[in-house]
Amino acid sequence: MFNNNTIQRFNDTETPFYYYDMGVLRNTLDACRDASSKYGFHVHYAMKANFNPKVVDMIQSFGFGADCVSGNEVKSAMEHGFDKGKVVFAGVGKSDKEINLALDADIFCFNVESVQELEIINDLAKAKNKVAGIAIRINPNVDAHTHHYITTGLDENKFGINTWQLNDVAETLRKCANLKFLGIHFHIGSQITDMEVYRSLCIRINEMQDWFENHGFAIKILNTGGGLGVDYYNPDTNTIPDFESYFKVFSKFLNVKPGQEVHFELGRALVAQSASLISRVLYVKNGQKKNFLILDAGMTELMRPMLYQAYHTIENLSREREAKSEGADAPDTPHTAPQIKYDVVGPICESTDCFRKDVDLPQSYRGDLIAIRTAGAYGEVMASNYNLRDHVQSVYSETAD
């Protein structure tokens, strides 16, 4: 991913920063669009994964819709030119202000997560003499087998409506004249790589579809959510997720009836591999039990390892460049020299400010460039100014080819 010219460019740029490879992003979007279009599926980009303006603009240019979880995300989607007929608004705690903003924007659909929310949207829509399109987010109680912080489809989670509440949902829908029922919505979690999980989801969607139709509700939209994972361990060899297998599961196991549409809400899968966090070694601390690389980036720039115990591949770009310049057979290159185990940590005044422990890297020095890979999803968007840190900057590849 990084040639010598790119690394030289990094050397001339103040760190830390996010580096966006727009070519990787374009290739990923191409692959997703090609795979989904085979089945006529509709893809919405989950804005919460990354709302970097250039990233969002490129995604919009591919004709995808937008999946939003806040009023400001709805506003951003409209400002970036997403078709309002392809904008959906989810979230377990939509405020009146946010709902009114979305109503004024005439978005396609609200993904509704409680009976009370149905009543609130109906009242707000009535006050505006509007009819709001809605889908019911159902908690399918399907275990996504991912980290418990990013699982959303179990009975114990705050998201969605549980199946034992569906009679109340049906009764409320019949009373709400300012709601237009479009379909059903699901989202079971994130970073899912086991396709059997999606097969189980399809079975539950089919059951829920039958329940609604048996109770007199026609379904136009089957929204399966998202959650497709990426390979954090092999970002160069598995750069593009397996969209073919992913969409094929839904084509095979989902009971799609004539006139129905199948919708997806993908975030991480589209953007994760397109960016790396580039940092510089400030200090090397060698101890009796531990060696530390102290970087100028920390949890204020990338929170995932601290919040989710998430793995990211970490590379010393300065030593890689040295190896390339000396030739593949040169002695003591990063591939032949003994590796040293480092705890790679940041400068923040918190013990949790650690990207990874015991990382095998070539001997590293002050000023070396470090790349933390697969950081395009839930990286820049979660950055903060804790410790009064400067907000992390963004750098882009010069071409999208």
C-alpha positions, 0 to 999 in steps of 0.5 A: 500500500505504501511505496517509497514516494508515499513514505517520503510524502509522509516524512514531509507531513506533520503527524499524526494524520489519517491517510486515505487511499482513494483508489482502495476506496473506489475499488471497494465501492466498485466491488460492492456495487457489482456484487449487489446489483446482480440481485437488484439489492439496495445499499445504504452507506452507514454514515457513522463509520466515517463522515470524512467529506471526501470519503462521503462524496465518493460514496455518494457518487456511486449512487448508494443511499445513506443510513443515518443515526442522528439528525446531523447525519441526515443533514450531512447526507442531504448536503452531500447530495444523497437522494432523499428517497434513499436516506433512512434514519435509525437510532434508539433515541431520536429526539423531537428536533432530529425527527422534525429535521428528517420530516422536513427533509422528506427522507425515505424511511425511519427505522423505528425502535419502540412503540412509543417512538411510533406514537411520537413520529406520528404526532410530529408528522401530523403537526406538519401535515405529513406522512412518515415512511417507517420500518419496524426494527425487530430484535431477532435474538440472533447472536452475531458472535462478535465483541459484546460491545458491538452486538446489537441483535440479542434480547439483552440489547437496547436496540429494536423491538422484541418479538413479544411486543409485536402485537402492540406494534400492530395495534399502534400502526393501525391507529397512526394515520400519519405513518406509512408502514414500509417494512421490517428492519434488522441489524444484529451487530458489527464485524461479522465474518461468519456467513452462517450468522446471516443465514440464521438472520434470513430465517428470522426475517422470513418468520417475521415477514410471515407474522406481519403479513398474517396480521394484515400488513403488506411488506415492501422493504426487507432491510437486513442491516449491515455488519459485514466484517473486514480482515484486520490481520491481512489488509494487503492480501484481503483488502476488499471484503467478500461481497459476493458471498455476503449478498449470495447468502441473502439471495439464497435464503431470504424469501423475497416476494414479487415487488419487494426490495431488499436493503442493506446498510454497510459501513465498515466494509466499505471504508475500513481498509481505505485509511491508515493512521500515520504516526511517528515514534516520539520515544523508545523506552527499553525496560527489563520486562517491557519495551515501549514505542511511544507514538504521537498518536493515541486514543484521541486519534484511534479509540477502537483498541482501547474501547473494543480491545480491537486488533490493528496491524501495525507497521514500521514504515521507516524500516520497510522503506530502508529495506526496499532501498537496500534491496530484498537480499540486504542483511538486517532488513525488517524481514531478516533482522531479529524482531523486538517486542514493543508495547505500542502506546500513545501520549495520552495521560491514561494507562489504557492508551495502548494500541497493542502489546508485544508487537513484533517490529524491527528495532525502531527509533525516534522519528520512525513512521508507524502505520496503524492499518485498517483505520478507515471505519470508526477511526477519525469519526471517534477522534477527540480533543481530550488532553486538549489535543489538536484534532487529527488531520487527513491526507489523501492519495493523489489519485483515485486510480 
